[in-house]
Amino acid sequence: MPLTNQEMEAKLAALEDRVGLLTATVDTLETRWDQKGQEWADWSLLLHVLTEVIDRQLERDRGKTPGASPA
C-alpha cells in the first residue's frame, strides 16, 4: 500500500532530524579530535623542552664533577 503525502512528509522530516543529529555528532567528534590533537602537541612540546633542560643541566653537572676534563 503506497504512503500518503502526509506520511511521506512525516518520514522525510524524521529522516532530516536524524541527519541533523548525525551531523551534530560528527561535528562534536571532530572538535574533540582537534582538542586531543592540540593536547598531544602541547604535551609533546613540553616533553621536548623538559628534555632540553635536563640535557643542558646534565652537561653542566658533568663539567662540575671533580676530575672531569673540561669540554
MDTraj code that builds the backbone (N, CA, C; nanometers):
import mdtraj as md
import numpy as np

residues = "MET PRO LEU THR ASN GLN GLU MET GLU ALA LYS LEU ALA ALA LEU GLU ASP ARG VAL GLY LEU LEU THR ALA THR VAL ASP THR LEU GLU THR ARG TRP ASP GLN LYS GLY GLN GLU TRP ALA ASP TRP SER LEU LEU LEU HIS VAL LEU THR GLU VAL ILE ASP ARG GLN LEU GLU ARG ASP ARG GLY LYS THR PRO GLY ALA SER PRO ALA".split()
xyz = np.array([
    [0.0849, -0.1169, 0.0000],
    [0.0000, 0.0000, 0.0000],
    [0.0903, 0.1244, 0.0000],
    [0.0730, 0.2122, -0.0961],
    [0.1571, 0.3327, -0.1043],
    [0.1278, 0.4294, 0.0111],
    [0.2317, 0.5059, 0.0459],
    [0.2182, 0.6039, 0.1537],
    [0.1496, 0.7297, 0.1029],
    [0.0774, 0.7938, 0.1919],
    [0.0143, 0.9210, 0.1563],
    [0.1203, 1.0308, 0.1606],
    [0.0853, 1.1448, 0.1045],
    [0.1774, 1.2594, 0.1072],
    [0.2141, 1.2964, 0.2501],
    [0.1166, 1.2941, 0.3368],
    [0.1392, 1.3306, 0.4770],
    [0.2361, 1.2321, 0.5439],
    [0.2191, 1.1026, 0.5158],
    [0.3087, 1.0016, 0.5723],
    [0.4509, 1.0168, 0.5173],
    [0.4596, 1.0449, 0.3883],
    [0.5908, 1.0653, 0.3256],
    [0.6604, 1.1870, 0.3858],
    [0.5859, 1.2953, 0.4053],
    [0.6435, 1.4164, 0.4640],
    [0.6894, 1.3910, 0.6076],
    [0.6125, 1.3121, 0.6820],
    [0.6498, 1.2788, 0.8198],
    [0.7780, 1.1958, 0.8217],
    [0.7875, 1.0988, 0.7314],
    [0.9088, 1.0168, 0.7236],
    [1.0286, 1.1013, 0.6811],
    [1.0075, 1.1923, 0.5872],
    [1.1151, 1.2802, 0.5420],
    [1.1611, 1.3717, 0.6558],
    [1.0678, 1.4249, 0.7320],
    [1.1027, 1.5110, 0.8452],
    [1.1819, 1.4322, 0.9498],
    [1.1406, 1.3086, 0.9762],
    [1.2123, 1.2242, 1.0726],
    [1.3535, 1.1945, 1.0221],
    [1.3652, 1.1688, 0.8931],
    [1.4959, 1.1422, 0.8342],
    [1.5852, 1.2660, 0.8418],
    [1.5285, 1.3825, 0.8149],
    [1.6048, 1.5077, 0.8245],
    [1.6523, 1.5313, 0.9681],
    [1.5676, 1.4978, 1.0659],
    [1.6071, 1.5105, 1.2068],
    [1.7256, 1.4192, 1.2383],
    [1.7194, 1.2966, 1.1882],
    [1.8291, 1.2015, 1.2118],
    [1.9586, 1.2494, 1.1466],
    [1.9474, 1.3016, 1.0255],
    [2.0655, 1.3546, 0.9572],
    [2.1229, 1.4719, 1.0368],
    [2.0357, 1.5565, 1.0892],
    [2.0811, 1.6684, 1.1717],
    [2.1545, 1.6213, 1.2963],
    [2.1015, 1.5183, 1.3616],
    [2.1676, 1.4625, 1.4803],
    [2.3029, 1.4014, 1.4448],
    [2.3083, 1.3298, 1.3335],
    [2.4351, 1.2711, 1.2903],
    [2.5375, 1.3790, 1.2576],
    [2.4933, 1.4849, 1.1926],
    [2.5832, 1.5957, 1.1595],
    [2.6373, 1.6602, 1.2866],
    [2.5505, 1.6818, 1.3840],
    [2.5934, 1.7407, 1.5111],
    [2.6920, 1.6486, 1.5829],
    [2.6671, 1.5183, 1.5780],
    [2.7574, 1.4217, 1.6410],
    [2.8942, 1.4233, 1.5747],
    [2.8958, 1.4254, 1.4424],
    [3.0228, 1.4302, 1.3692],
    [3.0975, 1.5593, 1.4017],
    [3.0273, 1.6709, 1.4057],
    [3.0911, 1.7987, 1.4402],
    [3.1535, 1.7930, 1.5798],
    [3.0805, 1.7351, 1.6747],
    [3.1314, 1.7224, 1.8114],
    [3.2555, 1.6343, 1.8150],
    [3.2506, 1.5227, 1.7433],
    [3.3661, 1.4329, 1.7397],
    [3.4869, 1.5002, 1.6752],
    [3.4641, 1.5766, 1.5688],
    [3.5741, 1.6486, 1.5042],
    [3.6357, 1.7505, 1.5999],
    [3.5509, 1.8195, 1.6749],
    [3.6002, 1.9176, 1.7717],
    [3.6834, 1.8488, 1.8793],
    [3.6330, 1.7379, 1.9303],
    [3.7076, 1.6632, 2.0333],
    [3.8401, 1.6120, 1.9775],
    [3.8382, 1.5636, 1.8544],
    [3.9603, 1.5140, 1.7905],
    [4.0630, 1.6265, 1.7796],
    [4.0171, 1.7448, 1.7375],
    [4.1065, 1.8606, 1.7272],
    [4.1637, 1.8976, 1.8637],
    [4.0791, 1.8928, 1.9672],
    [4.1254, 1.9252, 2.1026],
    [4.2300, 1.8249, 2.1496],
    [4.2055, 1.6978, 2.1239],
    [4.3018, 1.5942, 2.1634],
    [4.4323, 1.6135, 2.0875],
    [4.4219, 1.6467, 1.9592],
    [4.5429, 1.6721, 1.8809],
    [4.6222, 1.7874, 1.9382],
    [4.5536, 1.8923, 1.9800],
    [4.6215, 2.0072, 2.0404],
    [4.6841, 1.9685, 2.1739],
    [4.6124, 1.8868, 2.2525],
    [4.6682, 1.8409, 2.3801],
    [4.7963, 1.7610, 2.3567],
    [4.7938, 1.6724, 2.2562],
    [4.9130, 1.5933, 2.2262],
    [5.0269, 1.6834, 2.1821],
    [4.9968, 1.7843, 2.1025],
    [5.1006, 1.8777, 2.0580],
    [5.1583, 1.9531, 2.1775],
    [5.0723, 1.9953, 2.2695],
    [5.1183, 2.0662, 2.3894],
    [5.2083, 1.9770, 2.4745],
    [5.1660, 1.8527, 2.4968],
    [5.2466, 1.7601, 2.5769],
    [5.3785, 1.7291, 2.5076],
    [5.3746, 1.7149, 2.3765],
    [5.4964, 1.6866, 2.3013],
    [5.5955, 1.8015, 2.3141],
    [5.5462, 1.9240, 2.3025],
    [5.6324, 2.0410, 2.3172],
    [5.6898, 2.0474, 2.4586],
    [5.6063, 2.0242, 2.5581],
    [5.6526, 2.0258, 2.6969],
    [5.7611, 1.9203, 2.7187],
    [5.7400, 1.8007, 2.6674],
    [5.8386, 1.6943, 2.6807],
    [5.9700, 1.7331, 2.6129],
    [5.9605, 1.7933, 2.4956],
    [6.0801, 1.8377, 2.4237],
    [6.1574, 1.9415, 2.5056],
    [6.0869, 2.0393, 2.5593],
    [6.1512, 2.1444, 2.6386],
    [6.2152, 2.0848, 2.7640],
    [6.1433, 1.9979, 2.8333],
    [6.1986, 1.9354, 2.9536],
    [6.3226, 1.8523, 2.9212],
    [6.3199, 1.7821, 2.8104],
    [6.4363, 1.7037, 2.7684],
    [6.5562, 1.7937, 2.7444],
    [6.5331, 1.9064, 2.6772],
    [6.6420, 2.0016, 2.6528],
    [6.6978, 2.0561, 2.7844],
    [6.6103, 2.0921, 2.8760],
    [6.6541, 2.1465, 3.0051],
    [6.7355, 2.0420, 3.0816],
    [6.6864, 1.9199, 3.0854],
    [6.7578, 1.8132, 3.1564],
    [6.8931, 1.7868, 3.0912],
    [6.8970, 1.7802, 2.9578],
    [7.0243, 1.7578, 2.8880],
    [7.1251, 1.8678, 2.9191],
    [7.0814, 1.9913, 2.9171],
    [7.1727, 2.1027, 2.9474],
    [7.2216, 2.0970, 3.0918],
    [7.1313, 2.0627, 3.1832],
    [7.1710, 2.0530, 3.3238],
    [7.2716, 1.9400, 3.3427],
    [7.2502, 1.8287, 3.2762],
    [7.3446, 1.7171, 3.2858],
    [7.4813, 1.7565, 3.2308],
    [7.4835, 1.8308, 3.1202],
    [7.6104, 1.8775, 3.0638],
    [7.6816, 1.9696, 3.1625],
    [7.6080, 2.0595, 3.2260],
    [7.6671, 2.1493, 3.3263],
    [7.7209, 2.0698, 3.4450],
    [7.6424, 1.9724, 3.4903],
    [7.6839, 1.8919, 3.6051],
    [7.8086, 1.8103, 3.5732],
    [7.8210, 1.7615, 3.4516],
    [7.9405, 1.6869, 3.4121],
    [8.0639, 1.7763, 3.4191],
    [8.0475, 1.9027, 3.3828],
    [8.1584, 1.9969, 3.3875],
    [8.2004, 2.0299, 3.5295],
    [8.1103, 2.0139, 3.6257],
    [8.1400, 2.0462, 3.7662],
    [8.1953, 1.9264, 3.8427],
    [8.1904, 1.8084, 3.7843],
    [8.2361, 1.6882, 3.8531],
    [8.3873, 1.6935, 3.8723],
    [8.4359, 1.6696, 3.9949],
    [8.5812, 1.6706, 4.0181],
    [8.6504, 1.5656, 3.9318],
    [8.7598, 1.6041, 3.8711],
    [8.8366, 1.5132, 3.7873],
    [8.7868, 1.5046, 3.6446],
    [8.6771, 1.5686, 3.6148],
    [8.6251, 1.5662, 3.4777],
    [8.7037, 1.6639, 3.3937],
    [8.7293, 1.6245, 3.2716],
    [8.8026, 1.7153, 3.1836],
    [8.7066, 1.8173, 3.1258],
    [8.7457, 1.9455, 3.1208],
    [8.6556, 2.0478, 3.0659],
    [8.6335, 2.0271, 2.9173],
    [8.5145, 2.0556, 2.8725],
    [8.4809, 2.0367, 2.7306],
    [8.5171, 2.1576, 2.6495],
])
top = md.Topology()
chain = top.add_chain()
for i, resn in enumerate(residues, 1):
    res = top.add_residue(resn, chain, resSeq=i)
    for name in ("N", "CA", "C"):
        top.add_atom(name, md.element.get_by_symbol(name[0]), res)
traj = md.Trajectory(xyz[None], top)
